[in-house]
Amino acid sequence: MRATMTLSVVVLAAAGIGHTLVNSLDAGIARVDPFKDMKNRPRAGHGMNVLLVGTDGRDRITEAERRRYRLGGAPCHCTDTLMIVHISEDRRRASVVSLPRDSYADTPPHTDRITGEEHHGHPIKINAAYAEGGPQLTVRTVEHMTRVKIDHYLEVDFTSFMKTVDVLGGVKVCTDRRLTDSYTGLDLAPGTHTLRGGEALQYVRSRHADGSSDLGRMKRQQRFLAGLVDRTTSSGILLNPLKFRDVTRAVLGSVRADRGFGTDELLDLGRAMRTFSPSSSEFTTVPIGTMGYAVKGIGSTLKWDPVKSQRLFAALRDDKPLAATPRKRAAEAVRVEVAPQQIRVRVENGTPTAGLAKRVDAALAAAGFRTDGAPTTGKNTAVRRTVVSYDPRWDRSAKSLAAALPGSELRSVPGLGPVLRVTAGADFEAVRKVRADVTGQDGSAVVRGDEVRCG
């Protein structure tokens, strides 16, 4: 989450305004060595890979701010957000890949930074790597899982995020539905909003604003980052020395970076990125193969899809855009808010026609929906119109599923849970192709920066 702010550090601090100014800013960055004694690292690819790490540090936040923005409780000293930002070799494109905090991970052997205990590699949630071994274990775990070599490391906390958004004058976001979360205090009516620091923090932290938990939160983080890039590149900040100074001073007091990320790198990057814009940025989340993957002693995790995730990371290594060239039939697909790959479905037959549920299940699976592959026959076999039953917390998923079943009826069933139910009726003819945003190299949803801007 705080990593959404850190990309602005790369852009702003690299504006090429002057070597002396950037040198003084460079001196204000706290340094960390996440690459110390690392061996057997992945081969270097093309372009530059930055690991953006957002921690839950809140030491310098006032008590009033803690109460107002629901920041009580002790921090877990783990990563709240992990993103790999790939800057293309020609410096014309930025690709951002979110790594869910609850991702199942295997750590390399390491020394616990708190107890000094030697650990063999073992399963954890990926956000716990920071608590056990700090920045070094975090980088090692990410490289171990992705085979993407990390060139630079940037770490931020709550304080720098809020200050940066305030100095920018706020960031614009838009929503077509009310977003509320009692855990963070978020309460946004439908429409367009310019969020200041504290409100922005609520927006990117919320995990309970809809039924998609951390995956929905990452999508909001990506949208916020696109808005932040738009605000940064369209407001003249990069060309305004005074504004540049104010923003970078607000940021750098809380940023930690690797020792190799210095003045020369900032200036070189800045000169190349003067034409950077939202249309040259793209955002996605590592494809998930198993939701709710239970691990003894750890709990419920998200297990990456082994094939699709490796295709995604191969694209980063090879410096390729995440968005694949769309096929002709993709252009004919109906655009929906939630990608089929994120929607779980169970199909039942509501007619006396033998094999209908199996046919519907196969057609939905072919369209990308996550069917359970076990269609059944419903109690009522006189259903004329296909019905999509859904828990109100998954209403956006239900609308996306209904779009794939033309003429179907939406039926709200409180307490049904995350698996939507399709009762195939006598009217069923075929499943219509749907898509969310852009299809990636691995089949996952990729969002371009200019596609998520408001107005």
ZAMARGU-4260 file (C-alpha; in steps of 0.2 Angstrom, whole numbers, plus 5000, padded with zeros to 4 digits):
<rodrens>
0) 5000/5000/5000 | 5013/5013/5005 | 5022/5006/4990 | 5009/5016/4979 | 5018/5031/4985
5) 5036/5025/4982 | 5034/5025/4963 | 5032/5044/4965 | 5049/5044/4974 | 5057/5036/4958
10) 5048/5049/4947 | 5050/5064/4957 | 5067/5062/4964 | 5073/5058/4947 | 5066/5073/4938
15) 5083/5079/4932 | 5081/5096/4940 | 5099/5097/4946 | 5113/5086/4952 | 5116/5096/4967
20) 5098/5096/4973 | 5096/5077/4970 | 5113/5074/4979 | 5106/5083/4994 | 5090/5072/4993
25) 5100/5057/4991 | 5109/5060/5007 | 5093/5061/5016 | 5088/5043/5012 | 5090/5030/5025
30) 5100/5015/5019 | 5098/4997/5021 | 5108/4982/5013 | 5095/4969/5007 | 5107/4960/4996
35) 5121/4957/5008 | 5130/4940/5006 | 5117/4934/4993 | 5122/4920/4982 | 5114/4910/4968
40) 5103/4924/4963 | 5092/4924/4947 | 5101/4929/4931 | 5099/4948/4927 | 5085/4952/4914
45) 5082/4967/4904 | 5076/4983/4912 | 5076/4987/4930 | 5066/4978/4944 | 5062/4988/4960
50) 5054/4979/4975 | 5042/4991/4983 | 5039/4987/5001 | 5025/4995/5012 | 5027/4991/5031
55) 5015/4994/5044 | 5026/5006/5054 | 5017/5020/5063 | 5029/5027/5076 | 5028/5045/5070
60) 5009/5046/5068 | 5000/5056/5081 | 4987/5049/5093 | 4973/5059/5085 | 4978/5052/5068
65) 4978/5034/5075 | 4961/5036/5082 | 4954/5045/5067 | 4960/5033/5054 | 4959/5017/5065
70) 4977/5014/5066 | 4977/5007/5084 | 4985/4991/5089 | 5003/4986/5088 | 5011/4984/5071
75) 5016/4966/5066 | 5033/4972/5059 | 5028/4964/5043 | 5025/4969/5025 | 5008/4976/5022
80) 5011/4977/5003 | 5023/4970/4991 | 5025/4976/4973 | 5037/4972/4959 | 5039/4987/4948
85) 5048/4984/4931 | 5055/4999/4922 | 5058/4994/4904 | 5075/4995/4897 | 5070/5009/4885
90) 5062/5018/4901 | 5046/5020/4892 | 5035/5008/4901 | 5032/5003/4920 | 5024/4986/4924
95) 5018/4984/4942 | 5014/4967/4949 | 5006/4965/4966 | 5010/4950/4977 | 4996/4947/4989
100) 5002/4948/5007 | 4994/4931/5011 | 5003/4922/4997 | 5010/4905/5002 | 5028/4906/5001
105) 5044/4895/5005 | 5058/4904/5013 | 5076/4900/5009 | 5087/4895/5024 | 5090/4911/5035
110) 5094/4918/5052 | 5079/4925/5062 | 5083/4944/5064 | 5075/4945/5082 | 5080/4928/5090
115) 5096/4924/5080 | 5089/4907/5077 | 5095/4898/5062 | 5080/4892/5051 | 5079/4880/5037
120) 5068/4884/5023 | 5050/4883/5028 | 5032/4888/5023 | 5025/4905/5028 | 5014/4919/5022
125) 5025/4930/5011 | 5022/4946/5022 | 5030/4937/5037 | 5047/4936/5028 | 5050/4953/5034
130) 5047/4950/5052 | 5058/4935/5052 | 5073/4941/5042 | 5070/4959/5037 | 5073/4966/5020
135) 5086/4953/5015 | 5074/4938/5018 | 5060/4948/5009 | 5071/4950/4994 | 5077/4932/4995
140) 5060/4925/4996 | 5053/4935/4982 | 5068/4930/4971 | 5066/4912/4976 | 5048/4912/4971
145) 5048/4923/4955 | 5066/4920/4948 | 5066/4938/4945 | 5082/4947/4950 | 5078/4962/4961
150) 5089/4977/4956 | 5083/4989/4969 | 5074/4990/4986 | 5062/5004/4992 | 5053/5003/5009
155) 5040/5016/5016 | 5028/5017/5030 | 5012/5025/5035 | 5019/5042/5038 | 5028/5045/5021
160) 5012/5040/5012 | 5001/5052/5021 | 5013/5067/5020 | 5016/5064/5001 | 4998/5063/4996
165) 4995/5079/5006 | 5009/5088/4998 | 5003/5083/4981 | 4986/5091/4985 | 4977/5074/4985
170) 4974/5061/4973 | 4958/5058/4963 | 4949/5041/4964 | 4932/5036/4958 | 4919/5022/4963
175) 4903/5017/4956 | 4897/5010/4972 | 4898/5015/4991 | 4913/5009/4999 | 4913/5006/5018
180) 4924/4997/5030 | 4922/4998/5049 | 4940/4992/5052 | 4948/5007/5043 | 4934/5020/5044
185) 4932/5021/5025 | 4916/5028/5019 | 4915/5034/5001 | 4899/5038/4992 | 4898/5033/4973
190) 4906/5046/4963 | 4923/5055/4961 | 4933/5060/4977 | 4950/5069/4979 | 4958/5060/4994
195) 4970/5068/5006 | 4983/5059/5016 | 4973/5050/5030 | 4958/5046/5018 | 4970/5039/5005
200) 4977/5028/5018 | 4960/5022/5023 | 4956/5018/5004 | 4972/5008/5001 | 4972/4999/5018
205) 4953/4993/5017 | 4951/4974/5015 | 4933/4974/5020 | 4925/4986/5008 | 4919/4972/4997
210) 4919/4953/4997 | 4935/4951/4988 | 4946/4954/5004 | 4965/4957/5000 | 4962/4955/4981
215) 4950/4969/4980 | 4962/4979/4991 | 4976/4977/4979 | 4965/4982/4964 | 4961/4998/4974
220) 4980/5001/4977 | 4983/4999/4959 | 4970/5011/4954 | 4976/5023/4967 | 4994/5022/4960
225) 4988/5025/4943 | 4979/5041/4950 | 4995/5046/4959 | 5005/5044/4943 | 4992/5054/4934
230) 4993/5068/4947 | 5012/5068/4947 | 5014/5069/4928 | 5000/5080/4924 | 5002/5094/4937
235) 5019/5101/4932 | 5027/5094/4948 | 5041/5087/4939 | 5046/5104/4932 | 5042/5114/4947
240) 5058/5115/4958 | 5049/5121/4974 | 5035/5108/4973 | 5048/5095/4969 | 5058/5100/4984
245) 5042/5100/4996 | 5036/5083/4989 | 5053/5074/4990 | 5057/5081/5008 | 5040/5074/5014
250) 5044/5057/5007 | 5062/5054/5010 | 5061/5056/5029 | 5053/5039/5029 | 5060/5030/5015
255) 5073/5016/5016 | 5083/5011/5000 | 5097/5000/4995 | 5114/5007/4995 | 5115/5006/4976
260) 5100/5017/4973 | 5109/5034/4972 | 5111/5051/4963 | 5117/5044/4947 | 5103/5031/4946
265) 5090/5044/4950 | 5096/5057/4937 | 5098/5043/4923 | 5080/5037/4927 | 5073/5055/4927
270) 5080/5060/4910 | 5073/5044/4903 | 5056/5046/4911 | 5051/5063/4907 | 5038/5057/4895
275) 5031/5044/4907 | 5012/5044/4908 | 4998/5034/4914 | 4996/5026/4897 | 5013/5019/4898
280) 5010/5010/4915 | 5001/4993/4918 | 4995/4984/4933 | 4991/4966/4938 | 4991/4954/4952
285) 5000/4937/4952 | 4988/4924/4946 | 4980/4914/4960 | 4978/4895/4958 | 4971/4890/4975
290) 4961/4902/4986 | 4960/4897/5005 | 4975/4885/5004 | 4976/4879/5022 | 4993/4876/5029
295) 4996/4869/5047 | 5002/4882/5059 | 5000/4896/5047 | 4981/4896/5042 | 4973/4901/5026
300) 4984/4906/5012 | 4984/4910/4993 | 4993/4898/4982 | 4999/4905/4965 | 4995/4897/4949
305) 5012/4888/4945 | 5010/4890/4926 | 5002/4907/4924 | 5013/4915/4937 | 5029/4909/4929
310) 5023/4916/4912 | 5020/4932/4921 | 5037/4933/4929 | 5045/4927/4912 | 5037/4943/4904
315) 5046/4953/4917 | 5063/4945/4915 | 5061/4946/4896 | 5056/4965/4897 | 5039/4961/4888
320) 5023/4971/4891 | 5011/4961/4902 | 4996/4965/4891 | 4996/4952/4877 | 4991/4957/4859
325) 4972/4955/4860 | 4964/4942/4848 | 4949/4947/4837 | 4937/4937/4848 | 4943/4947/4863
330) 4937/4963/4856 | 4920/4955/4854 | 4919/4950/4873 | 4908/4960/4885 | 4918/4970/4897
335) 4915/4967/4915 | 4921/4973/4932 | 4927/4957/4939 | 4938/4945/4929 | 4930/4927/4927
340) 4946/4920/4934 | 4941/4928/4951 | 4924/4921/4951 | 4919/4904/4959 | 4904/4895/4952
345) 4893/4880/4956 | 4881/4874/4942 | 4865/4865/4945 | 4852/4859/4932 | 4835/4867/4934
350) 4827/4857/4919 | 4823/4839/4915 | 4836/4840/4901 | 4850/4827/4905 | 4867/4834/4904
355) 4863/4852/4904 | 4872/4857/4920 | 4888/4848/4914 | 4887/4858/4897 | 4884/4874/4906
360) 4899/4870/4918 | 4910/4866/4904 | 4906/4882/4894 | 4908/4893/4910 | 4925/4885/4913
365) 4930/4888/4895 | 4926/4906/4897 | 4938/4907/4912 | 4926/4905/4927 | 4932/4895/4942
370) 4918/4881/4941 | 4920/4867/4954 | 4918/4854/4940 | 4904/4845/4949 | 4887/4850/4942
375) 4871/4843/4950 | 4853/4842/4947 | 4842/4855/4957 | 4826/4851/4967 | 4816/4861/4955
380) 4817/4855/4937 | 4804/4867/4930 | 4816/4883/4929 | 4812/4892/4913 | 4825/4907/4916
385) 4843/4904/4921 | 4846/4911/4939 | 4862/4917/4946 | 4861/4916/4965 | 4874/4926/4975
390) 4878/4933/4992 | 4876/4952/4992 | 4894/4954/4997 | 4899/4947/4980 | 4887/4958/4970
395) 4900/4964/4957 | 4905/4946/4954 | 4887/4941/4951 | 4884/4955/4938 | 4900/4949/4929
400) 4893/4931/4929 | 4876/4936/4923 | 4884/4946/4909 | 4890/4929/4903 | 4873/4922/4904
405) 4862/4933/4893 | 4844/4934/4900 | 4848/4927/4917 | 4840/4933/4933 | 4850/4939/4947
410) 4844/4933/4964 | 4851/4939/4981 | 4854/4925/4994 | 4861/4932/5010 | 4874/4920/5018
415) 4877/4910/5002 | 4895/4914/5003 | 4909/4917/4990 | 4903/4903/4978 | 4890/4909/4966
420) 4876/4897/4961 | 4870/4895/4943 | 4853/4886/4940 | 4852/4882/4922 | 4835/4886/4915
425) 4826/4881/4899 | 4831/4897/4891 | 4850/4893/4891 | 4858/4894/4874 | 4877/4898/4876
430) 4889/4907/4887 | 4895/4924/4881 | 4913/4929/4882 | 4917/4942/4895 | 4933/4950/4900
435) 4940/4962/4913 | 4951/4976/4907 | 4966/4969/4897 | 4970/4950/4895 | 4988/4947/4900
440) 5002/4936/4894 | 4996/4923/4907 | 4978/4925/4905 | 4976/4937/4920 | 4968/4954/4920
445) 4980/4968/4916 | 4975/4986/4919 | 4983/5001/4910 | 4986/5017/4920 | 4975/5028/4908
450) 4960/5015/4909 | 4958/5018/4928 | 4958/5037/4929 | 4943/5047/4934 | 4934/5058/4921
</rodrens>
